[in-house]
């Protein structure tokens, strides 16, 4: 009996030992498996430093910029002049119906060329007073020697321009000629020839008969006179322009301008003549304009045509 118990104990010890060994082996196997499946150790290497943005852009292939759209073609001065010339011709051919003949000239003061239609010597009426004023300023000391009071000559010029006073004009011409009207008119004509106003001629005093001779000028001569005055190329230019700015007869060229646009003008009219010459100080640039008409059958319609021409030219300038 005792022997059986010992054998049984031995068997139990064997079983327990075997189980313990198996358990130890199992744990070892699990541990080995974990070691085999674990993430490998990462070896960190220093990163390449990031290049500045400017340097990276150098490596990128530059994109070709899109070709900018060409700006709208600007009208050249010659192209603009051609348009104005065509429009002036159209005005004369399709809208003028006052009888007789009409002429137009216009141009910017900072450009050499003038656009004109029918420019030729025509009855000047009071436009001749522009040239009388210019001649007086070139012979100022001679004329002022006849002053009966200080500043008389200046007052005569101002009245001759601002209200187109005929007596003032005749007095100035007489003094230009040292008391001889014909000599005074000859001096005015010499002045015109010297300055290139080849279509302009003074042949009579204001309000005197024109059966022997008359006063003539052209739209081109008037525009050139105003351009030269604006450029300071004539004696007394700034004063003449100032008096024109004070003109009281503003029913022609100035009436065709928008409100607020400054201008100076000199009118001229007879029973069958309607003239006006002006310098216009527009926002787009200063320009000159002269319209002359003669042998009229309808003076009112001629005045309306001058107003219409003024409006059209302003829009085109």
Residue frames relative to the residue before (quaternion, step in Angstrom):
aa qw qx qy qz dx dy dz
X 1.0000 0.0000 0.0000 0.0000 0.00 0.00 0.00
X 0.6562 0.5134 -0.2824 0.4754 3.50 0.88 -0.92
X 0.6415 0.5346 -0.3055 0.4576 3.53 1.08 -0.82
X 0.6422 0.5219 -0.3184 0.4624 3.62 1.02 -0.80
X 0.6407 0.5225 -0.3360 0.4513 3.57 1.01 -0.80
X 0.6439 0.5221 -0.3285 0.4526 3.55 0.97 -0.82
X 0.6470 0.5164 -0.3201 0.4606 3.56 0.96 -0.92
X 0.6483 0.5283 -0.3184 0.4464 3.58 0.97 -0.89
X 0.6420 0.5227 -0.3180 0.4620 3.57 1.01 -0.83
X 0.6426 0.5312 -0.3216 0.4488 3.53 0.99 -0.88
X 0.6403 0.5245 -0.3228 0.4591 3.54 1.03 -0.91
X 0.6540 0.5198 -0.3147 0.4506 3.57 0.96 -0.89
X 0.6427 0.5261 -0.3259 0.4517 3.54 1.00 -0.85
X 0.6351 0.5266 -0.3276 0.4605 3.54 1.05 -0.85
X 0.6592 0.5167 -0.3134 0.4475 3.54 0.93 -0.95
X 0.6674 0.5008 -0.3020 0.4610 3.54 0.91 -1.01
X 0.6666 0.5048 -0.3128 0.4505 3.59 0.90 -0.85
X 0.6427 0.5209 -0.3265 0.4572 3.52 0.98 -0.83
X 0.6557 0.5180 -0.3087 0.4543 3.57 0.95 -0.93
X 0.6533 0.5096 -0.3163 0.4619 3.54 1.00 -0.88
X 0.6493 0.5140 -0.3217 0.4591 3.55 0.97 -0.77
X 0.6426 0.5146 -0.3274 0.4638 3.49 0.96 -0.90
X 0.6522 0.5263 -0.3177 0.4436 3.60 0.95 -0.88
X 0.6519 0.5104 -0.3115 0.4664 3.56 1.01 -0.89
X 0.6552 0.5138 -0.3091 0.4596 3.55 0.97 -0.90
X 0.6375 0.5352 -0.3217 0.4513 3.56 1.01 -0.87
X 0.6666 0.5038 -0.3005 0.4598 3.59 0.89 -0.95
X 0.6410 0.5260 -0.3251 0.4547 3.55 1.03 -0.84
X 0.6513 0.5244 -0.3132 0.4503 3.56 1.01 -0.90
X 0.6443 0.5177 -0.3215 0.4620 3.59 0.99 -0.83
X 0.6510 0.5183 -0.3173 0.4548 3.54 0.96 -0.88
X 0.6497 0.5152 -0.3270 0.4533 3.57 0.96 -0.85
X 0.6416 0.5374 -0.3243 0.4409 3.54 0.99 -0.85
X 0.6430 0.5269 -0.3167 0.4567 3.56 1.04 -0.87
X 0.6504 0.5195 -0.3229 0.4504 3.53 0.99 -0.82
X 0.6649 0.5198 -0.3034 0.4423 3.54 1.05 -0.85
X 0.7420 0.4152 -0.2246 0.4761 3.61 1.02 -0.79
X 0.4791 0.6821 -0.4390 0.3353 3.64 1.20 -0.13
X 0.5850 -0.5829 0.4268 0.3685 3.64 -1.14 0.64
X 0.4731 -0.6623 0.4915 0.3096 3.53 -0.93 0.79
X 0.5463 -0.6057 0.4602 0.3505 3.55 -1.12 0.56
X 0.3373 -0.7407 0.5496 0.1885 3.51 -0.86 1.04
X 0.2427 -0.7401 0.6100 0.1458 3.50 -1.07 0.87
X 0.2781 -0.7933 0.5218 0.1449 3.52 -0.42 1.24
X 0.1354 -0.7618 0.6302 0.0654 3.51 -1.04 0.93
X 0.5483 -0.6236 0.4243 0.3613 3.58 -0.94 0.73
X 0.4399 -0.6999 0.5010 0.2561 3.58 -0.96 0.97
X 0.5338 -0.5967 0.4917 0.3424 3.51 -1.20 0.61
X 0.4726 -0.6947 0.4451 0.3099 3.59 -0.66 1.00
X 0.5079 -0.6510 0.4745 0.3052 3.55 -1.03 0.86
X 0.4014 -0.7168 0.5153 0.2439 3.60 -0.90 0.94
X 0.5890 -0.5642 0.4238 0.3940 3.58 -1.08 0.54
X 0.6557 -0.5457 0.3536 0.3837 3.56 -1.21 0.65
X 0.6363 0.5424 -0.3392 0.4311 3.57 0.99 -0.80
X 0.6649 0.4956 -0.3091 0.4654 3.58 1.02 -0.80
X 0.6341 0.5255 -0.3434 0.4515 3.58 0.99 -0.78
X 0.6387 0.5387 -0.3386 0.4327 3.55 1.00 -0.76
X 0.6021 0.5682 -0.3651 0.4258 3.55 1.15 -0.58
X 0.6803 0.4953 -0.2963 0.4518 3.56 1.06 -0.74
X 0.6037 0.5575 -0.3694 0.4339 3.57 1.18 -0.52
X 0.5072 -0.6266 0.4957 0.3233 3.53 -1.11 0.63
X 0.3942 -0.7428 0.4758 0.2578 3.57 -0.50 1.10
X 0.3968 -0.7019 0.5387 0.2441 3.52 -1.05 0.82
X 0.4613 -0.6741 0.5037 0.2811 3.53 -0.98 0.84
X 0.3881 -0.7244 0.5041 0.2655 3.62 -0.62 1.01
X 0.5327 -0.6201 0.4664 0.3380 3.52 -1.12 0.67
X 0.5177 -0.6322 0.4760 0.3250 3.52 -1.03 0.78
X 0.4017 -0.7185 0.4986 0.2716 3.61 -0.68 1.00
X 0.5440 -0.6100 0.4596 0.3475 3.50 -1.13 0.66
X 0.4932 -0.6643 0.4582 0.3248 3.61 -0.83 0.84
X 0.5040 -0.6469 0.4666 0.3314 3.60 -0.96 0.78
X 0.6248 -0.5302 0.3923 0.4178 3.56 -1.17 0.47
X 0.5181 -0.6531 0.4539 0.3147 3.53 -0.92 0.88
X 0.3187 -0.7439 0.5565 0.1880 3.55 -0.87 0.99
X 0.4853 -0.6510 0.4961 0.3077 3.50 -1.12 0.73
X 0.3985 -0.7167 0.5165 0.2467 3.58 -0.69 1.04
X 0.6512 -0.5165 0.3753 0.4102 3.52 -1.25 0.42
X 0.6524 0.5013 -0.3249 0.4664 3.58 1.03 -0.74
X 0.6387 0.5197 -0.3266 0.4639 3.57 1.08 -0.74
X 0.6359 0.5223 -0.3174 0.4713 3.55 1.05 -0.82
X 0.6453 0.5251 -0.3179 0.4548 3.53 0.96 -0.89
X 0.6406 0.5273 -0.3250 0.4538 3.56 0.99 -0.82
X 0.6378 0.5229 -0.3239 0.4636 3.58 1.03 -0.79
X 0.6642 0.4978 -0.3057 0.4665 3.57 0.92 -0.90
X 0.6339 0.5333 -0.3302 0.4526 3.58 0.95 -0.87
X 0.6685 0.5003 -0.2998 0.4615 3.57 0.90 -0.92
X 0.6651 0.5026 -0.3066 0.4595 3.56 0.99 -0.83
X 0.6279 0.5245 -0.3426 0.4618 3.59 1.00 -0.71
X 0.6483 0.5112 -0.3151 0.4681 3.55 0.96 -0.85
X 0.6408 0.5235 -0.3201 0.4613 3.55 1.02 -0.81
X 0.6240 0.5419 -0.3358 0.4519 3.58 0.98 -0.82
X 0.6917 0.4817 -0.2794 0.4598 3.55 0.81 -1.03
X 0.7324 0.4633 -0.2415 0.4367 3.58 0.87 -0.96
X 0.8053 0.3090 -0.1415 0.4857 3.60 1.02 -0.69
X 0.7904 0.3419 -0.1768 0.4766 3.62 1.07 -0.52
X 0.6262 0.5359 -0.3564 0.4401 3.59 1.15 -0.33
X 0.1467 0.7979 -0.5707 0.1270 3.60 -0.72 1.06
X 0.3951 0.7344 -0.4648 0.2976 3.57 1.05 0.79
X 0.5555 -0.6079 0.3911 0.4110 3.58 1.29 0.08
X 0.7520 0.3688 -0.2802 0.4691 3.53 -1.31 0.22
X 0.5723 -0.5759 0.4445 0.3784 3.58 -0.98 -0.81
X 0.1607 -0.7781 0.6038 0.0649 3.52 -1.23 0.57
X 0.0651 -0.7774 0.6247 0.0340 3.56 -1.21 0.62
X 0.1093 -0.7839 0.6103 0.0331 3.56 -1.14 0.74
X 0.0562 0.7664 -0.6397 0.0132 3.54 -1.17 0.65
X 0.0992 0.7901 -0.6002 0.0754 3.57 -1.04 0.77
X 0.1908 0.7750 -0.5922 0.1110 3.54 -1.26 0.34
X 0.5481 -0.5985 0.4726 0.3436 3.53 -1.27 0.43
X 0.5325 -0.6497 0.4362 0.3224 3.55 -1.05 0.70
X 0.7082 0.4471 -0.2666 0.4769 3.61 1.17 -0.48
X 0.6535 0.4476 -0.3265 0.5158 3.58 1.24 0.31
X 0.5467 -0.6591 0.4171 0.3045 3.55 -1.10 0.71
X 0.7379 0.4587 -0.2392 0.4335 3.55 0.89 -0.95
X 0.1993 -0.7342 0.6361 0.1291 3.49 -1.31 0.53
X 0.2925 -0.7154 0.6013 0.2026 3.56 -1.15 0.63
X 0.0823 0.8197 -0.5585 0.0967 3.56 -0.76 0.97
X 0.1536 -0.7383 0.6486 0.1031 3.49 -1.35 0.46
X 0.8702 0.0414 -0.0652 0.4865 3.55 -0.91 1.04
X 0.2880 0.7711 -0.5290 0.2066 3.60 1.05 0.57
X 0.2844 0.7077 -0.5961 0.2511 3.53 -0.74 1.17
X 0.6599 -0.4908 0.3470 0.4509 3.62 -1.16 0.26
X 0.0369 0.7782 -0.6223 0.0760 3.55 -0.86 1.08
X 0.6746 -0.4753 0.3536 0.4404 3.58 -1.25 0.28
X 0.3525 -0.7870 0.4747 0.1764 3.55 -0.59 1.18
X 0.1242 -0.7661 0.6010 0.1910 3.55 0.99 -0.88
X 0.8336 -0.2304 0.1361 0.4832 3.63 -0.91 -0.78
X 0.4293 0.6731 -0.4898 0.3503 3.61 1.17 0.16
X 0.5481 0.6214 -0.3980 0.3937 3.59 1.19 -0.49
X 0.5761 0.6244 -0.3684 0.3775 3.59 1.18 -0.52
X 0.5392 0.5982 -0.4106 0.4276 3.60 1.17 -0.38
X 0.7063 0.4604 -0.2570 0.4724 3.55 0.93 -0.96
X 0.5903 0.5448 -0.3643 0.4712 3.57 1.13 -0.60
X 0.6414 0.5226 -0.3204 0.4614 3.60 0.96 -0.87
X 0.6622 0.5080 -0.3062 0.4579 3.57 0.90 -0.94
X 0.6640 0.5058 -0.3027 0.4601 3.57 0.97 -0.86
X 0.6253 0.5328 -0.3413 0.4568 3.59 1.01 -0.77
X 0.6766 0.4886 -0.3128 0.4534 3.61 0.88 -0.86
X 0.6434 0.4917 -0.3366 0.4807 3.61 1.11 -0.49
X 0.7548 0.2743 -0.1642 0.5729 3.58 1.22 -0.39
X 0.1203 0.8745 -0.4646 0.0699 3.52 1.20 0.70
X 0.6803 0.4901 -0.3097 0.4484 3.60 0.81 -0.92
X 0.6254 0.5479 -0.3306 0.4465 3.54 1.04 -0.80
X 0.7120 0.4547 -0.2603 0.4675 3.57 0.88 -0.97
X 0.6809 0.4968 -0.3068 0.4421 3.61 0.88 -0.87
X 0.5173 0.6327 -0.4214 0.3931 3.59 1.21 -0.27
X 0.6828 0.4695 -0.2758 0.4872 3.58 1.22 -0.43
X 0.3971 0.7370 -0.4741 0.2729 3.61 1.23 0.01
X 0.3001 -0.7448 0.5690 0.1773 3.56 -0.95 0.88
X 0.7643 0.0684 -0.0793 0.6363 3.57 1.33 -0.13
X 0.6465 -0.5478 0.3607 0.3898 3.58 -1.16 0.48
X 0.8218 0.2181 -0.1757 0.4961 3.55 -0.84 1.00
X 0.3675 0.7533 -0.4866 0.2464 3.61 1.23 0.17
X 0.6478 0.5241 -0.3326 0.4417 3.59 0.88 -0.90
X 0.6604 0.5068 -0.3159 0.4553 3.56 0.93 -0.85
X 0.6451 0.5122 -0.3206 0.4677 3.57 0.99 -0.75
X 0.6300 0.5318 -0.3309 0.4592 3.58 1.05 -0.75
X 0.6530 0.5035 -0.3140 0.4705 3.59 0.96 -0.88
X 0.6571 0.5223 -0.3147 0.4432 3.56 0.89 -0.92
X 0.6735 0.4848 -0.2978 0.4719 3.59 0.90 -0.89
X 0.6300 0.5496 -0.3269 0.4407 3.56 1.04 -0.81
X 0.7322 0.4081 -0.2326 0.4932 3.60 1.05 -0.74
X 0.7509 0.4474 -0.2544 0.4137 3.59 0.63 -1.09
X 0.8001 0.1634 -0.1003 0.5685 3.60 1.03 -0.71
X 0.4339 -0.7383 0.4220 0.2976 3.57 1.33 0.27
X 0.1630 0.8245 -0.5224 0.1438 3.55 0.99 0.89
X 0.3779 -0.7685 0.4800 0.1902 3.57 -0.63 1.16
X 0.6328 0.5368 -0.3371 0.4447 3.59 1.00 -0.78
X 0.6234 0.5354 -0.3361 0.4602 3.58 1.03 -0.78
X 0.6468 0.5219 -0.3166 0.4572 3.56 0.98 -0.85
X 0.6833 0.4900 -0.2952 0.4538 3.58 0.82 -0.95
X 0.6279 0.5348 -0.3347 0.4557 3.58 1.03 -0.76
X 0.6640 0.5032 -0.3043 0.4618 3.59 0.93 -0.89
X 0.6472 0.5098 -0.3228 0.4659 3.60 0.98 -0.83
X 0.6389 0.5284 -0.3234 0.4562 3.58 0.97 -0.84
X 0.6891 0.4667 -0.2846 0.4757 3.59 0.94 -0.83
X 0.5709 0.5629 -0.3840 0.4580 3.58 1.14 -0.52
X 0.7436 0.3873 -0.2046 0.5052 3.56 1.09 -0.77
X 0.4729 -0.6875 0.4324 0.3417 3.59 1.23 0.37
X 0.7776 -0.3507 0.1619 0.4960 3.53 0.92 0.98
X 0.6759 0.4263 -0.2919 0.5255 3.60 1.27 -0.01
X 0.4238 -0.7480 0.4499 0.2421 3.57 -0.44 1.23
X 0.6593 0.5236 -0.3181 0.4359 3.57 0.88 -0.93
X 0.6505 0.5057 -0.3198 0.4678 3.58 1.00 -0.75
X 0.6282 0.5369 -0.3280 0.4577 3.54 1.07 -0.74
X 0.6634 0.4869 -0.3036 0.4802 3.58 0.95 -0.86
X 0.6221 0.5373 -0.3412 0.4561 3.58 1.05 -0.74
X 0.6468 0.5118 -0.3224 0.4645 3.58 1.04 -0.74
X 0.6081 0.5330 -0.3422 0.4786 3.60 1.08 -0.70
X 0.6700 0.4954 -0.3004 0.4642 3.58 0.95 -0.87
X 0.6172 0.5238 -0.3451 0.4750 3.59 1.07 -0.66
X 0.6169 0.5452 -0.3307 0.4614 3.56 1.05 -0.81
X 0.6750 0.4985 -0.2980 0.4551 3.59 0.86 -0.94
X 0.6633 0.5005 -0.3077 0.4635 3.57 0.92 -0.88
X 0.6610 0.5286 -0.3118 0.4319 3.58 0.95 -0.84
X 0.7508 0.3804 -0.2047 0.4997 3.59 1.10 -0.66
X 0.6031 -0.6226 0.3389 0.3658 3.58 1.24 0.27
X 0.4763 0.6435 -0.4647 0.3783 3.60 1.18 0.36
X 0.0634 -0.8922 0.4470 0.0103 3.50 0.66 1.24
X 0.6761 0.4827 -0.2971 0.4709 3.62 1.21 -0.40
X 0.6337 0.5686 -0.3092 0.4238 3.58 1.29 -0.13
X 0.0783 0.7856 -0.6010 0.1248 3.53 -0.91 1.01
X 0.1917 -0.7569 0.6136 0.1176 3.56 -1.00 0.87
X 0.0345 -0.8408 0.5392 -0.0338 3.56 -0.53 1.22
X 0.7953 0.1168 -0.0846 0.5888 3.61 1.23 -0.12
X 0.5373 -0.5828 0.4901 0.3624 3.53 -1.29 0.33
X 0.6355 -0.5213 0.3944 0.4110 3.56 -1.23 0.32
X 0.8341 0.1706 -0.1915 0.4884 3.55 -1.06 0.95
X 0.5323 0.6012 -0.4253 0.4175 3.59 1.25 0.14
X 0.6401 -0.5350 0.3691 0.4097 3.61 -1.16 0.49
X 0.2698 -0.7697 0.5600 0.1457 3.55 -1.14 0.64
X 0.3385 0.7714 -0.4844 0.2361 3.56 1.19 0.46
X 0.7077 0.4078 -0.2576 0.5163 3.59 1.17 -0.46
X 0.7841 -0.1007 0.1097 0.6025 3.58 0.88 -0.94
X 0.1811 -0.7842 0.5856 0.0965 3.56 -1.24 0.31
X 0.5107 -0.6096 0.5046 0.3362 3.53 -1.35 -0.02
X 0.0377 -0.8171 0.5742 -0.0343 3.55 -0.82 1.04
X 0.1171 0.7363 -0.6661 0.0207 3.48 -1.33 0.45
X 0.3311 -0.7241 0.5608 0.2268 3.57 -1.29 -0.05
X 0.6420 -0.5221 0.3831 0.4104 3.55 -1.23 0.35
X 0.6356 0.5240 -0.3352 0.4573 3.60 1.05 -0.66
X 0.6418 0.5154 -0.3320 0.4607 3.58 0.92 -0.84
X 0.6603 0.5085 -0.3133 0.4553 3.58 0.93 -0.87
X 0.6673 0.4899 -0.3081 0.4687 3.59 0.92 -0.86
X 0.6512 0.5003 -0.3197 0.4728 3.59 0.99 -0.75
X 0.6018 0.5465 -0.3560 0.4608 3.58 1.05 -0.70
X 0.6975 0.4729 -0.2763 0.4621 3.59 0.85 -0.97
X 0.6299 0.5198 -0.3365 0.4689 3.60 1.04 -0.71
X 0.6687 0.4880 -0.2994 0.4744 3.57 0.94 -0.86
X 0.6257 0.5212 -0.3375 0.4722 3.58 1.04 -0.72
X 0.6532 0.5162 -0.3139 0.4564 3.58 0.92 -0.87
X 0.6996 0.4518 -0.2572 0.4902 3.58 1.08 -0.73
X 0.4830 -0.6884 0.4238 0.3365 3.59 1.26 -0.02
X 0.4407 0.7252 -0.4285 0.3101 3.57 1.19 0.48
X 0.6916 0.3957 -0.2699 0.5406 3.57 1.29 0.04
X 0.5474 -0.5961 0.4697 0.3526 3.57 -1.11 0.66
X 0.8318 0.1880 -0.1534 0.4993 3.55 -0.98 0.89
X 0.2977 0.8122 -0.4721 0.1697 3.58 1.28 0.16
X 0.6943 0.4867 -0.3000 0.4371 3.58 0.76 -1.00
X 0.6558 0.5057 -0.3162 0.4628 3.59 1.04 -0.73
X 0.6218 0.5319 -0.3392 0.4640 3.58 1.01 -0.80
X 0.6746 0.4851 -0.2964 0.4708 3.59 0.90 -0.91
X 0.6249 0.5359 -0.3394 0.4551 3.57 1.05 -0.73
X 0.6568 0.4890 -0.3118 0.4818 3.59 0.98 -0.82
X 0.6239 0.5268 -0.3443 0.4635 3.60 1.02 -0.68
X 0.6323 0.5272 -0.3295 0.4623 3.58 1.07 -0.70
X 0.6909 0.4445 -0.2665 0.5041 3.58 1.25 -0.48
X 0.2968 0.7909 -0.4896 0.2161 3.57 1.29 0.16
X 0.3140 -0.7677 0.5328 0.1677 3.56 -0.95 0.95
X 0.6753 0.4374 -0.2930 0.5166 3.60 1.20 -0.38
X 0.1224 0.8392 -0.5051 0.1603 3.52 0.03 1.34
X 0.3903 0.7733 -0.4267 0.2601 3.55 1.16 0.58
X 0.6673 0.4866 -0.3113 0.4703 3.60 1.23 0.05
X 0.8279 0.1685 -0.1094 0.5237 3.64 -0.33 -1.15
X 0.6716 0.4896 -0.3386 0.4411 3.67 0.76 -0.81
X 0.6363 0.5516 -0.3336 0.4238 3.61 1.08 -0.65
X 0.6673 0.4944 -0.3060 0.4654 3.57 1.23 -0.32
X 0.5966 0.5748 -0.3515 0.4361 3.57 1.30 0.01
X 0.5705 -0.5774 0.4438 0.3797 3.59 -1.14 0.50
X 0.6235 -0.5354 0.4102 0.3955 3.55 -1.19 0.52
X 0.7808 0.3414 -0.2530 0.4580 3.55 -0.98 0.85
X 0.5923 0.5467 -0.3757 0.4573 3.59 1.23 -0.20
X 0.3320 -0.7725 0.5132 0.1723 3.57 -0.66 1.13
X 0.0827 0.7801 -0.6172 0.0609 3.54 -1.15 0.66
X 0.1798 -0.7298 0.6410 0.1552 3.52 -1.36 0.30
X 0.0089 0.8357 -0.5477 0.0403 3.59 -0.84 0.84
X 0.1707 -0.7328 0.6446 0.1352 3.52 -1.39 0.28
X 0.2369 -0.7986 0.5428 0.1076 3.53 -0.62 1.16
X 0.0409 -0.7622 0.6418 0.0740 3.51 -1.38 0.07
X 0.1527 0.7995 -0.5699 0.1127 3.56 -0.82 0.91
X 0.0798 -0.7134 0.6933 0.0635 3.45 -1.35 0.61
X 0.7408 -0.3871 0.2585 0.4843 3.59 -1.18 -0.12
X 0.7973 0.1841 -0.1010 0.5659 3.58 1.10 -0.66
X 0.6282 0.4866 -0.3348 0.5064 3.58 1.20 0.61
X 0.0282 0.7692 -0.6380 0.0217 3.57 -1.01 0.88
X 0.0712 0.8025 -0.5826 0.1067 3.58 -0.53 1.23
X 0.0994 0.7632 -0.6385 -0.0034 3.53 -1.31 0.31
X 0.0666 -0.7671 0.6376 0.0242 3.55 -1.07 0.85
X 0.0261 0.8330 -0.5460 0.0853 3.57 -0.78 1.01
X 0.2246 -0.6877 0.6631 0.1923 3.47 -1.39 0.36
X 0.1600 -0.8129 0.5592 0.0297 3.56 -0.74 1.12
X 0.2282 -0.7868 0.5644 0.1013 3.56 -0.75 1.11
X 0.0223 0.8391 -0.5392 0.0683 3.56 0.44 1.28
X 0.6300 -0.5334 0.4056 0.3924 3.58 -1.25 0.44
X 0.6822 0.4950 -0.2827 0.4578 3.57 1.06 -0.73
X 0.7260 -0.3527 0.2405 0.5392 3.57 1.26 -0.22
X 0.5172 -0.6476 0.4676 0.3074 3.55 -1.15 0.64
X 0.0355 0.7966 -0.6023 0.0376 3.56 -0.97 0.85
X 0.3482 -0.7112 0.5686 0.2228 3.55 -1.31 0.31
X 0.0384 -0.7855 0.6177 -0.0017 3.54 -1.20 0.61
X 0.0330 0.7760 -0.6295 0.0223 3.55 -1.02 0.84
X 0.0334 -0.7643 0.6440 0.0034 3.55 -1.01 0.92
X 0.0267 -0.7923 0.6093 -0.0199 3.55 -0.88 1.01
X 0.0326 0.7831 -0.6205 0.0258 3.57 -1.10 0.73
X 0.0324 -0.8136 0.5797 -0.0320 3.58 -1.01 0.83
X 0.7911 0.2715 -0.2417 0.4919 3.55 -1.35 0.35
X 0.2056 0.8389 -0.4789 0.1570 3.53 1.10 0.78
X 0.2995 -0.7053 0.6083 0.2069 3.51 -1.27 0.55
X 0.7858 0.1399 -0.0618 0.5993 3.57 1.26 -0.40
X 0.2441 -0.8141 0.5134 0.1185 3.57 -0.06 1.33
X 0.6189 0.5527 -0.3493 0.4353 3.59 1.01 -0.76
X 0.6674 0.4910 -0.2998 0.4729 3.58 0.90 -0.92
X 0.6198 0.5349 -0.3434 0.4603 3.58 1.06 -0.67
X 0.6448 0.5075 -0.3236 0.4711 3.60 0.99 -0.77
X 0.6489 0.5096 -0.3176 0.4673 3.56 1.00 -0.78
X 0.6223 0.5284 -0.3421 0.4654 3.57 1.09 -0.65
X 0.6285 0.5226 -0.3420 0.4636 3.60 1.00 -0.73
X 0.6352 0.5184 -0.3233 0.4725 3.59 0.99 -0.82
X 0.6565 0.5129 -0.2983 0.4658 3.56 0.94 -0.95
X 0.6483 0.5148 -0.3144 0.4646 3.60 0.93 -0.87
X 0.6280 0.5432 -0.3247 0.4529 3.57 0.98 -0.86
X 0.6733 0.4993 -0.2955 0.4583 3.58 0.92 -0.90
X 0.6608 0.5113 -0.3020 0.4591 3.57 0.95 -0.89
X 0.6679 0.4959 -0.3034 0.4647 3.59 0.90 -0.94
X 0.6258 0.5367 -0.3497 0.4450 3.60 0.94 -0.80
X 0.6696 0.5024 -0.3039 0.4548 3.59 0.88 -0.90
X 0.7007 0.4684 -0.2730 0.4638 3.60 1.01 -0.73
X 0.6327 0.5358 -0.3334 0.4489 3.58 1.16 -0.44
